[in-house]
């Protein structure tokens, strides 16, 4: 059966990500009665670590306006949190930052033109003082990095009454000075999401007749829905990690299902990174990773149970077989991971190490635990 495009409603929306804060998109699970997914999203992405470090270093961690040693923050000069190019960033103390927010009255706002003059003057003075105190800087060659200048969010919304399904999906797209790498990166991300959307659509259309009958008999339960939301876990000049959560509901199902997928990229050169790419192949990294995750999962499990105290007592004398199997030393158990500051985070979806009711487990693995097994290439560019 072909797709009846006249009966489908689709839209693609591009929005600019908010590049502040740490929390990712918030997910509200689908209603069991209707199967329709509703999402509330907050796209919060930090300024890339390397960019923030460079801005703070050039200003000597000092406000460029008052030049007093007080707590500081990085200010977006054009007040667009999605624009984190270096030219748009300045170091301000909290007092001077408040002066950028003046509206009305007799006080003149600390505007963008003034901030740029203060910043450029201060950066030059810091550099001159460093050269006077420590001598001229001897530059070394650094391999070129893919510098991400901006992030946009692509949103897909699609529904069909004729085939009884709805789709809401989102994914990031990036802009960079390196247009070839930009195209390759964006193509990898977009194709990953659009293929999932296409597969879901085809499956939903293939079961249209069954859903129609179900809706007639069960009064509205015959509906499929898909929601895809994402979170950028890390973005530096060396690495990019994206976490996707797929929330699906199948017509007539008892509950929705949530699964995690991740994409990890290295930028020198651009390449997609799998778990095994992080380690020397001759090492027993899987054994150490398994032991660490098994231990952490046993610590986490009581909080996922209805009676945490009782479960914690039980685990003092017995090991959970589901955890021992789902976090055993095989690659597929640890494929869903992202880079975070100082380590990696591994996701264990429902049914991997626990029941559906327990939900998803997350284990943070510090790099110092993995250091003996990491490849030299990874060690040199740890995020």
C-alpha positions in Angstrom: 0.0 0.0 0.0 1.4 3.4 -0.9 1.3 6.5 1.3 -1.7 8.7 0.9 0.1 12.0 1.0 -3.2 14.0 0.8 -4.2 12.6 4.1 -0.9 13.3 6.0 -0.1 16.5 7.8 3.6 17.2 8.0 5.8 20.1 9.0 9.4 20.7 9.5 10.4 23.5 11.8 13.9 25.0 12.4 14.5 26.6 15.7 17.7 27.8 17.3 19.0 26.0 20.3 19.4 27.8 23.6 23.1 27.3 24.6 22.9 27.6 28.3 22.3 25.4 31.3 22.8 21.7 31.6 19.4 20.0 31.5 18.2 18.3 28.4 14.7 18.0 26.9 11.9 17.0 29.3 9.8 14.1 28.2 6.2 13.4 29.0 5.2 9.9 28.2 2.3 9.2 25.9 -1.2 8.7 27.3 -2.3 5.1 27.3 -5.8 6.1 26.3 -4.8 7.9 23.1 -1.2 7.0 22.4 -0.5 10.6 21.5 2.9 11.9 22.6 3.3 15.3 24.1 6.7 16.8 24.7 8.0 19.8 26.5 11.5 20.7 25.5 14.3 22.9 26.8 17.2 22.9 24.4 20.0 23.9 26.7 23.6 23.5 25.4 26.7 24.8 27.1 29.3 26.9 25.4 31.8 24.3 24.1 34.4 23.6 26.8 37.4 24.7 24.6 35.7 27.9 23.6 34.8 28.8 27.2 38.4 28.0 28.3 39.9 30.2 25.6 37.7 33.2 26.4 38.3 33.0 30.1 42.1 32.6 29.5 42.4 35.6 27.2 40.6 37.7 29.9 42.6 36.2 32.8 39.2 35.2 34.3 38.6 38.9 35.0 35.7 41.2 34.1 36.7 43.2 31.0 34.7 46.3 32.2 35.5 46.9 35.8 38.6 44.7 35.8 38.2 43.7 39.4 38.7 40.1 40.6 35.2 39.1 41.3 33.1 36.1 40.3 32.5 36.2 36.5 30.4 34.7 33.8 30.6 34.6 30.0 28.2 37.0 28.3 26.7 36.7 24.8 27.2 40.2 23.4 24.4 40.0 21.0 22.2 38.4 23.7 21.7 35.4 21.4 22.6 32.3 23.5 22.8 30.2 20.3 25.7 32.3 19.0 28.8 31.1 20.8 31.5 32.3 18.3 34.4 33.8 20.2 33.7 37.3 18.8 30.3 37.2 20.5 31.6 36.3 24.0 33.0 38.5 26.8 33.8 38.0 30.4 31.8 40.1 32.8 31.3 40.1 36.5 27.7 39.8 37.8 27.5 43.5 38.6 28.5 44.6 35.1 26.3 42.0 33.5 23.3 43.5 35.3 24.2 46.8 33.6 23.6 45.1 30.2 20.0 44.5 31.2 19.0 48.2 32.0 15.7 49.1 30.3 14.5 52.7 30.4 15.4 55.3 33.1 18.3 57.7 33.0 21.1 55.1 33.2 22.6 54.2 29.9 22.7 50.5 29.2 26.1 48.8 28.8 25.5 47.9 25.2 27.2 45.6 22.7 29.4 48.4 21.2 30.8 49.4 24.6 31.4 45.7 25.6 33.4 45.0 22.5 35.6 48.0 23.1 36.2 47.1 26.8 36.8 43.4 25.8 39.3 44.1 23.0 41.2 46.6 25.1 41.4 44.3 28.1 42.5 41.2 26.1 45.3 43.3 24.6 46.4 44.5 28.0 46.4 41.0 29.4 48.4 39.7 26.5 50.9 42.6 26.8 51.4 42.0 30.6 51.9 38.3 30.0 54.6 38.9 27.4 56.3 41.4 29.7 56.2 39.1 32.7 57.0 35.8 30.9 58.4 36.6 27.5 56.9 36.1 24.0 54.7 33.0 23.4 56.2 30.4 21.1 53.4 29.0 19.0 53.2 25.3 18.2 51.4 23.7 15.4 48.0 22.3 16.4 46.0 20.1 14.1 42.9 21.8 12.7 39.7 21.1 14.6 36.1 21.3 13.5 34.8 24.4 15.3 31.1 24.4 15.6 29.7 27.9 15.4 26.0 27.4 15.8 23.4 24.7 16.5 19.9 24.6 15.0 17.1 22.2 15.9 15.1 20.6 13.1 11.6 19.5 14.1 9.4 17.1 12.2 5.7 16.9 12.9 3.5 14.5 11.0 0.1 12.8 11.5 -2.4 10.8 9.4 -6.0 10.1 10.4 -6.2 7.6 7.5 -3.3 5.5 8.8 -3.8 6.3 12.5 -0.3 7.5 13.5 1.5 10.6 14.6 5.2 11.6 14.7 7.1 14.3 16.5 10.8 14.2 16.1 13.8 16.6 16.4 17.5 16.5 15.7 20.4 19.1 15.7 22.2 20.5 12.7 25.5 22.3 13.0 27.3 25.2 11.2 31.0 25.4 10.9 33.7 27.0 8.9 34.6 23.6 7.4 31.7 23.2 5.0 32.7 19.7 3.9 32.8 18.3 7.4 29.7 20.3 8.3 27.8 18.6 5.4 29.1 15.1 6.4 28.3 15.6 10.1 24.8 17.0 9.4 24.1 14.2 6.9 25.0 11.5 9.5 22.7 13.0 12.1 19.8 13.7 9.9 19.8 10.4 8.1 19.9 8.6 11.5 16.7 10.3 12.6 14.8 10.4 9.2 15.4 6.6 8.7 13.8 5.9 12.1 10.9 8.1 11.1 10.5 6.4 7.8 10.6 2.9 9.3 8.0 3.9 11.9 5.8 5.4 9.2 6.0 2.3 6.9 5.1 0.1 9.9 2.2 2.3 10.9 0.8 2.3 7.4 1.2 -1.5 7.0 -1.2 -2.0 10.0 -3.8 0.6 9.1 -6.6 -1.9 8.6 -6.0 -3.6 12.0 -5.9 -0.2 13.7 -9.2 0.8 12.0 -10.9 -2.3 13.4 -9.4 -1.8 16.8 -10.6 1.8 17.0 -14.1 0.7 16.2 -14.1 -2.0 18.8 -12.0 -0.3 21.5 -13.1 3.3 21.1 -10.0 5.2 20.1 -7.1 3.0 21.2 -6.0 2.1 17.6 -3.3 4.7 17.2 0.5 4.6 16.8 2.8 7.4 18.0 6.5 8.1 17.8 8.4 10.9 19.7 12.2 11.5 19.3 13.9 14.0 21.5 17.6 14.6 21.9 20.3 16.1 24.2 23.8 17.1 23.3 25.9 15.6 26.1 29.2 17.1 25.1 30.5 19.4 22.4 34.2 20.3 22.3 36.7 20.9 19.5 37.5 17.2 19.6 34.2 15.4 20.4 30.5 15.6 19.9 28.0 13.3 21.8 24.2 13.2 21.2 21.7 11.2 23.2 18.4 10.4 21.5 15.3 9.0 23.4 12.7 7.2 21.2 9.3 7.1 22.8 6.9 4.8 20.9 3.4 3.6 21.5 1.8 0.8 19.5 -2.0 0.6 19.0 -3.5 -1.5 21.8 -0.3 -1.8 23.8 -0.4 -1.7 27.6 2.2 1.0 27.8 4.6 3.0 25.8 8.3 2.0 25.3 11.4 4.2 25.6 14.7 3.3 24.0 18.0 5.2 23.9 20.3 5.7 20.9 23.5 7.6 20.8 25.8 9.2 18.2 29.4 10.0 19.0 31.8 11.8 16.7 35.5 12.7 16.7 36.6 15.9 14.9 40.3 15.3 14.1 39.4 14.1 11.5 35.6 13.8 11.4 34.6 10.2 12.2 31.9 8.3 14.0 33.1 6.6 17.2 32.1 3.2 18.5 32.8 1.9 22.0 35.6 -0.3 20.8 37.3 2.6 19.1 38.2 4.1 22.5 40.4 1.2 23.6 43.5 -0.8 22.6 42.1 -4.0 21.2 44.6 -6.2 23.0 43.4 -5.0 26.5 40.7 -6.5 28.7 38.6 -3.3 28.7 35.3 -5.1 28.6 36.1 -7.0 31.8 36.9 -3.8 33.7 34.0 -2.0 32.2 31.6 -4.8 33.2 32.9 -5.1 36.7 32.6 -1.4 37.3 29.0 -1.2 35.8 27.8 -4.3 37.7 29.0 -2.8 41.0 27.4 0.6 40.3 24.1 -1.0 39.1 23.8 -2.9 42.3 24.2 0.3 44.2 21.5 2.0 42.0 19.0 -0.7 41.9 17.3 -0.3 45.3 16.3 3.3 44.4 14.4 1.9 41.4 12.4 -0.6 43.5 9.2 0.1 45.5 10.9 -1.0 48.8 14.5 0.3 48.6 15.5 -0.7 52.1 14.4 -4.2 51.7 16.0 -4.6 48.3 19.3 -3.1 49.6 19.4 -5.8 52.4 18.8 -8.6 49.8 21.6 -7.4 47.7 24.0 -7.7 50.6 23.9 -11.5 50.2 22.9 -12.1 46.6 23.7 -10.7 43.2 21.0 -9.8 40.7 21.1 -12.1 37.7 19.5 -9.6 35.4 22.4 -7.1 36.1 25.0 -9.8 35.8 23.7 -10.7 32.3 22.8 -7.3 31.0 26.1 -5.7 32.1 28.3 -8.8 31.3 31.6 -8.3 29.4 30.2 -8.1 25.8 30.2 -5.1 23.5 26.5 -4.9 22.9 25.8 -4.3 26.6 27.7 -1.0 26.5 27.0 0.4 23.0 24.7 3.1 24.2 27.2 5.6 25.6 28.0 9.3 25.4 31.0 11.4 26.3 30.6 13.7 29.3 33.1 15.7 31.3 35.7 13.5 32.8 34.3 10.2 31.5 31.5 8.4 29.6 27.9 7.7 30.5 26.4 4.4 29.7 22.6 3.8 29.3 20.8 0.6 30.1 17.3 0.7 28.7 14.4 -1.2 30.4 14.7 -5.0 30.1 18.5 -4.7 29.7 19.4 -4.9 33.4 16.0 -4.6 35.0 12.2 -4.7 34.5 10.1 -2.1 32.6 8.9 -0.7 36.0 12.5 0.0 37.0 13.0 2.3 34.0 16.3 3.3 32.5 19.6 3.0 34.4 22.6 5.4 33.8 26.2 4.7 34.9 28.9 7.3 34.8 32.4 5.7 34.2 35.3 8.1 35.0 38.2 8.1 32.6 40.6 7.3 35.3 38.9 3.8 35.6 39.5 3.2 31.9 42.8 5.0 31.5 45.0 1.8 31.4 43.0 0.6 28.4 42.4 3.8 26.4 44.1 4.2 23.0 46.9 6.8 22.8 44.7 8.8 20.3 41.9 9.1 22.9 44.2 9.9 25.8 45.7 12.9 23.8 42.2 14.4 23.3 40.2 13.5 26.3 37.2 15.7 26.6 
